[in-house]
Amino acid sequence: MKKLHKSLLSGVIAGLLSTSAMAADFVFKIQSSDPSGDKNFQVQQEWADRVEKMSNGRIDIKLLPVASVVKHTETLGAIKMGILDGQITATGYFSGQDPAFGLIGNMVGAWSDTTQLLQYMNYGGGNQLMTELYAPYGVKFVGASTTGVESFVSKVPLNGVADLKGLKLRAPEGLVQQVFAAAGASPVNLPGSEVFTGLSKGVIDAADYTVFSTNQKNGLNDVATHPVQPGFHSLPLIDISVSQKKWDKLPMDLQEILTVSVRDFSYDMTTQLKIADQAAIKEAQANPNITIHDWSAEERKKFRSIAQGQWKAFAARSENASKVYTSVTTFLAENGLL
């Protein structure tokens, strides 16, 4: 009878353990800055599913599309207030809270390839700097990613800096607008969701928006038939960050799983978008109405020179922005990229 009792008890305990294993120990409600239909969001969802498997179901990430809970510019504050548990977002969206976010989030003209930005973040001090910048908000910076060097959509031919003069273009607030204004363009505030309509109705002539494949899929190249590819301007920092309080509750093995998973995510994101871009370029090239413009090295150098002057001016706006400027330019100089 004792053996039978022990056997039954063991069975009950095993059943309880298997039942508890079905429920995640830690649930993270994370809002993305991308809509659910975008390739970016699909890759992010694959990451969330992978984390669940890697953690054996102990972590459950509820990934939400842009504006599901708050505006894309408000996720940092929402995490601090406990409304959200995390974000996958373009860091530059928070430049209104500190110019440092605008500078590290999109140092216009600084990076010509995704590997350069990720090398700086992972091995050149960028991750440590982001950890420091997010600390006052009660937010834990888990890791960095990016998309790709963004394309540029235009209704008129653009072959160099001179063609930017007077151009009505959509660009994000902060450093990006400042650089384009210095190059002679006329930046316009417009949400990403209104870029297609703005181009169609002539509100804008061009737009700094996203990567070539997304522009092609959304029909932007059909209404703005003179895209510049590869882009000459923008490579945004994408960060995955969570509530510091929730991070501190995670055991070390789960913290390590999240950290390593983000490094994998960054490679996955940049690689998948590069493959998608290559396919989209072939599709656009087959359309006789679309002309792809590739700026010469000389014209790219001209634009970068204008941008460098604005980096310094933007850095003077806050102590943190000055730290970012020093950190990034030191890295660029030491690696022969400046």
C-alpha positions as CSV (number, residue, x, y, z in Angstrom):
1,M,0.0,0.0,0.0
2,K,2.9,2.4,0.8
3,K,4.3,1.7,-2.7
4,L,0.9,2.4,-4.2
5,H,0.5,5.6,-2.2
6,K,4.0,6.8,-3.3
7,S,3.2,6.0,-6.9
8,L,-0.1,7.9,-6.8
9,L,1.6,10.8,-5.0
10,S,4.3,10.9,-7.6
11,G,1.7,10.9,-10.4
12,V,-0.1,13.8,-8.8
13,I,3.1,15.8,-8.5
14,A,4.1,15.0,-12.0
15,G,0.7,16.1,-13.2
16,L,0.9,19.4,-11.3
17,L,4.3,20.1,-12.7
18,S,3.3,19.4,-16.3
19,T,0.3,21.6,-15.8
20,S,2.3,24.5,-14.4
21,A,4.8,24.1,-17.2
22,M,2.1,25.0,-19.7
23,A,1.7,28.4,-18.1
24,A,4.5,30.9,-18.7
25,D,6.4,32.0,-15.6
26,F,6.9,35.5,-17.2
27,V,4.6,37.3,-19.6
28,F,5.9,40.4,-21.5
29,K,3.5,42.7,-23.3
30,I,5.7,44.3,-25.9
31,Q,4.6,46.9,-28.5
32,S,6.3,47.2,-31.9
33,S,6.7,50.4,-33.9
34,D,5.6,48.5,-37.0
35,P,2.2,47.5,-38.3
36,S,1.3,43.8,-38.3
37,G,1.4,43.5,-42.1
38,D,5.0,44.6,-42.5
39,K,7.9,42.2,-43.0
40,N,9.6,43.8,-39.9
41,F,6.7,42.7,-37.7
42,Q,6.7,39.2,-39.1
43,V,10.4,38.8,-38.2
44,Q,9.7,40.2,-34.8
45,Q,6.9,37.7,-34.2
46,E,9.3,34.9,-35.3
47,W,11.7,36.1,-32.6
48,A,8.9,36.2,-29.9
49,D,8.0,32.6,-30.8
50,R,11.6,31.5,-30.7
51,V,12.1,33.0,-27.2
52,E,9.1,30.9,-26.0
53,K,10.7,27.7,-27.4
54,M,14.2,28.6,-26.1
55,S,12.8,29.2,-22.6
56,N,10.8,26.0,-22.7
57,G,7.6,28.1,-22.4
58,R,8.8,30.0,-19.3
59,I,8.7,33.3,-21.2
60,D,5.6,34.3,-23.2
61,I,6.0,37.5,-25.4
62,K,2.7,39.1,-26.4
63,L,3.8,41.1,-29.4
64,L,1.5,44.0,-30.3
65,P,1.5,46.1,-33.5
66,V,2.2,49.9,-33.6
67,A,-0.3,52.1,-31.7
68,S,-2.1,49.0,-30.1
69,V,-1.8,50.6,-26.6
70,V,0.0,53.9,-27.1
71,K,1.6,56.0,-29.9
72,H,5.0,54.8,-31.2
73,T,6.6,57.9,-29.6
74,E,5.1,57.0,-26.2
75,T,6.3,53.4,-25.5
76,L,9.3,54.5,-23.4
77,G,7.0,56.3,-20.9
78,A,4.5,53.5,-21.1
79,I,7.1,51.0,-19.9
80,K,8.1,53.3,-17.1
81,M,4.4,53.5,-16.0
82,G,3.9,49.8,-16.3
83,I,1.4,50.1,-19.1
84,L,3.7,48.1,-21.4
85,D,6.5,45.5,-20.5
86,G,8.7,46.3,-23.4
87,Q,9.2,47.7,-26.9
88,I,10.7,46.9,-30.3
89,T,11.2,50.3,-31.8
90,A,13.3,52.9,-33.6
91,T,15.2,54.6,-30.8
92,G,15.1,57.9,-32.7
93,Y,11.4,58.3,-31.9
94,F,12.4,59.5,-28.5
95,S,14.5,62.5,-29.6
96,G,11.8,64.8,-28.1
97,Q,12.7,63.5,-24.7
98,D,16.4,63.7,-25.2
99,P,18.3,64.7,-28.3
100,A,20.7,61.8,-27.5
101,F,18.0,59.3,-28.7
102,G,17.8,61.1,-32.0
103,L,21.5,61.1,-32.5
104,I,22.2,57.5,-31.6
105,G,18.9,56.4,-33.1
106,N,19.7,57.7,-36.6
107,M,23.1,59.4,-37.1
108,V,22.3,60.4,-40.6
109,G,25.0,59.5,-43.1
110,A,27.2,57.8,-40.5
111,W,26.7,54.1,-41.5
112,S,26.9,52.6,-45.0
113,D,26.2,49.1,-43.9
114,T,24.3,47.3,-41.2
115,T,27.4,45.5,-39.9
116,Q,29.1,48.8,-39.1
117,L,26.2,49.9,-36.8
118,L,25.9,46.5,-35.1
119,Q,29.7,46.3,-34.6
120,Y,29.6,49.7,-32.8
121,M,26.6,48.7,-30.7
122,N,27.9,45.2,-29.7
123,Y,31.6,45.8,-29.5
124,G,32.2,49.6,-29.7
125,G,30.4,50.8,-26.6
126,G,26.9,51.4,-28.1
127,N,25.1,48.9,-25.9
128,Q,26.6,50.3,-22.7
129,L,25.7,53.8,-23.7
130,M,22.1,52.8,-24.5
131,T,21.9,51.0,-21.1
132,E,23.0,54.3,-19.4
133,L,20.5,56.4,-21.5
134,Y,17.5,54.2,-20.6
135,A,18.3,53.7,-16.9
136,P,16.4,56.9,-15.7
137,Y,13.3,55.6,-17.4
138,G,13.3,52.3,-15.6
139,V,13.9,50.5,-18.9
140,K,16.4,47.8,-19.5
141,F,18.1,47.9,-23.0
142,V,18.3,44.2,-24.0
143,G,20.0,44.6,-27.4
144,A,20.3,46.3,-30.8
145,S,19.2,45.6,-34.3
146,T,18.6,47.6,-37.4
147,T,16.7,47.2,-40.7
148,G,18.9,48.1,-43.5
149,V,20.2,51.3,-45.2
150,E,16.9,52.8,-46.1
151,S,15.8,53.6,-49.7
152,F,14.6,57.0,-50.7
153,V,11.4,57.5,-52.7
154,S,11.1,60.4,-55.0
155,K,8.7,61.6,-57.7
156,V,11.5,63.5,-59.4
157,P,15.0,62.4,-60.5
158,L,17.6,62.6,-57.8
159,N,21.2,62.1,-58.7
160,G,23.0,64.1,-56.1
161,V,22.9,66.7,-53.3
162,A,22.1,69.6,-55.7
163,D,18.8,67.9,-56.6
164,L,17.6,68.1,-53.0
165,K,17.3,71.9,-53.2
166,G,13.7,72.9,-52.5
167,L,12.5,69.3,-52.5
168,K,9.4,68.8,-50.3
169,L,10.2,65.6,-48.5
170,R,8.8,63.7,-45.6
171,A,11.4,63.1,-42.9
172,P,11.2,62.2,-39.1
173,E,11.6,65.1,-36.7
174,G,14.9,65.9,-35.2
175,L,18.3,65.2,-36.7
176,V,17.0,63.7,-40.0
177,Q,15.0,66.9,-40.8
178,Q,17.9,69.1,-39.7
179,V,20.3,67.4,-42.1
180,F,18.0,67.5,-45.1
181,A,17.2,71.2,-44.4
182,A,21.0,71.9,-44.3
183,A,21.2,70.1,-47.7
184,G,18.7,72.5,-49.1
185,A,15.5,70.5,-48.9
186,S,12.2,71.5,-47.4
187,P,11.3,68.8,-44.8
188,V,7.6,68.1,-44.0
189,N,6.2,66.5,-40.8
190,L,4.1,63.5,-41.9
191,P,3.3,60.2,-40.2
192,G,4.6,57.1,-42.0
193,S,1.0,56.0,-42.6
194,E,0.4,59.1,-44.7
195,V,3.4,58.9,-47.0
196,F,1.7,57.1,-49.8
197,T,-1.2,59.6,-49.8
198,G,1.1,62.5,-49.5
199,L,3.1,61.4,-52.6
200,S,-0.1,60.6,-54.5
201,K,-1.7,64.0,-53.8
202,G,1.5,66.1,-54.3
203,V,1.8,67.1,-50.6
204,I,5.4,65.9,-50.8
205,D,7.8,65.1,-53.6
206,A,9.9,62.6,-51.8
207,A,10.2,60.6,-48.6
208,D,12.7,59.2,-46.1
209,Y,10.6,56.2,-45.0
210,T,11.9,52.7,-44.9
211,V,13.7,49.9,-46.8
212,F,13.3,49.3,-50.6
213,S,11.3,46.1,-50.3
214,T,8.6,47.7,-48.0
215,N,8.4,50.7,-50.3
216,Q,7.9,48.4,-53.3
217,K,5.3,46.2,-51.6
218,N,3.3,49.3,-50.4
219,G,3.3,50.7,-54.0
220,L,5.4,53.8,-53.1
221,N,7.7,53.2,-56.1
222,D,4.7,53.2,-58.4
223,V,3.7,56.8,-57.4
224,A,7.3,58.0,-56.8
225,T,9.1,56.4,-59.7
226,H,12.6,57.6,-59.0
227,P,13.8,55.8,-55.9
228,V,17.4,56.1,-54.7
229,Q,18.9,52.7,-53.9
230,P,21.0,51.9,-52.0
231,G,20.0,54.8,-49.8
232,F,22.5,57.5,-48.9
233,H,21.1,58.7,-45.7
234,S,19.4,56.6,-43.1
235,L,20.2,53.5,-41.1
236,P,18.0,53.5,-38.0
237,L,18.9,51.8,-34.7
238,I,16.2,49.4,-33.6
239,D,16.2,48.4,-30.0
240,I,14.5,45.7,-27.9
241,S,14.0,46.9,-24.4
242,V,11.9,45.8,-21.4
243,S,10.9,47.0,-18.0
244,Q,13.8,47.0,-15.6
245,K,11.6,45.7,-12.8
246,K,10.5,42.7,-14.9
247,W,14.0,42.1,-16.1
248,D,15.3,42.0,-12.5
249,K,12.7,39.3,-11.7
250,L,14.1,37.0,-14.4
251,P,16.5,34.3,-13.3
252,M,20.0,34.6,-14.9
253,D,19.4,31.8,-17.5
254,L,16.3,33.6,-18.9
255,Q,18.2,36.9,-19.0
256,E,20.9,35.2,-21.0
257,I,18.3,33.6,-23.3
258,L,16.8,37.0,-24.0
259,T,20.2,38.7,-24.6
260,V,21.4,36.0,-27.0
261,S,18.0,35.8,-28.8
262,V,18.2,39.5,-29.6
263,R,21.7,39.1,-31.2
264,D,20.1,36.3,-33.3
265,F,17.2,38.5,-34.1
266,S,19.4,41.3,-35.4
267,Y,21.1,38.9,-37.9
268,D,17.7,37.5,-38.8
269,M,16.1,40.9,-39.4
270,T,19.0,42.4,-41.5
271,T,19.4,39.2,-43.5
272,Q,15.7,38.7,-44.3
273,L,15.2,42.3,-45.3
274,K,18.4,42.3,-47.5
275,I,17.0,39.2,-49.3
276,A,13.6,40.9,-49.6
277,D,15.3,44.1,-51.0
278,Q,17.1,42.1,-53.6
279,A,13.9,40.5,-54.9
280,A,12.1,43.9,-54.8
281,I,14.9,45.6,-56.8
282,K,14.6,43.0,-59.6
283,E,10.8,43.5,-59.6
284,A,11.2,47.3,-59.9
285,Q,13.9,47.0,-62.6
286,A,11.4,45.0,-64.7
287,N,9.0,47.9,-64.5
288,P,9.8,50.4,-67.4
289,N,8.1,53.2,-65.4
290,I,10.5,53.0,-62.5
291,T,14.1,54.4,-62.6
292,I,16.4,53.4,-59.8
293,H,19.1,56.0,-59.0
294,D,22.4,55.1,-57.4
295,W,24.4,58.1,-56.1
296,S,28.1,58.2,-56.9
297,A,30.7,58.0,-54.1
298,E,31.4,61.7,-54.6
299,E,27.7,62.7,-54.1
300,R,27.4,60.4,-51.0
301,K,30.6,62.1,-49.6
302,K,29.0,65.6,-50.1
303,F,25.9,64.6,-48.3
304,R,27.9,63.0,-45.4
305,S,30.0,66.1,-45.0
306,I,26.8,68.2,-44.6
307,A,25.5,65.6,-42.1
308,Q,28.7,65.7,-40.0
309,G,28.3,69.4,-39.4
310,Q,24.7,68.7,-38.1
311,W,25.8,65.9,-35.9
312,K,28.0,68.4,-34.0
313,A,25.3,71.0,-33.8
314,F,22.7,68.4,-32.6
315,A,25.2,67.1,-30.0
316,A,25.2,70.5,-28.3
317,R,21.6,70.1,-27.3
318,S,22.2,67.9,-24.3
319,E,24.9,66.4,-22.2
320,N,23.8,62.9,-23.2
321,A,23.8,63.9,-26.9
322,S,27.4,65.1,-26.5
323,K,28.3,61.7,-25.1
324,V,26.7,59.9,-28.1
325,Y,28.6,62.2,-30.5
326,T,31.9,61.5,-28.9
327,S,31.3,57.8,-28.6
328,V,30.2,57.3,-32.3
329,T,32.7,59.6,-33.9
330,T,35.6,58.0,-31.9
331,F,34.5,54.6,-33.1
332,L,34.2,55.8,-36.7
333,A,37.6,57.4,-36.6
334,E,39.3,54.4,-34.9
335,N,37.9,52.1,-37.6
336,G,38.7,54.3,-40.6
337,L,35.1,55.1,-41.2
338,L,35.1,58.8,-40.6
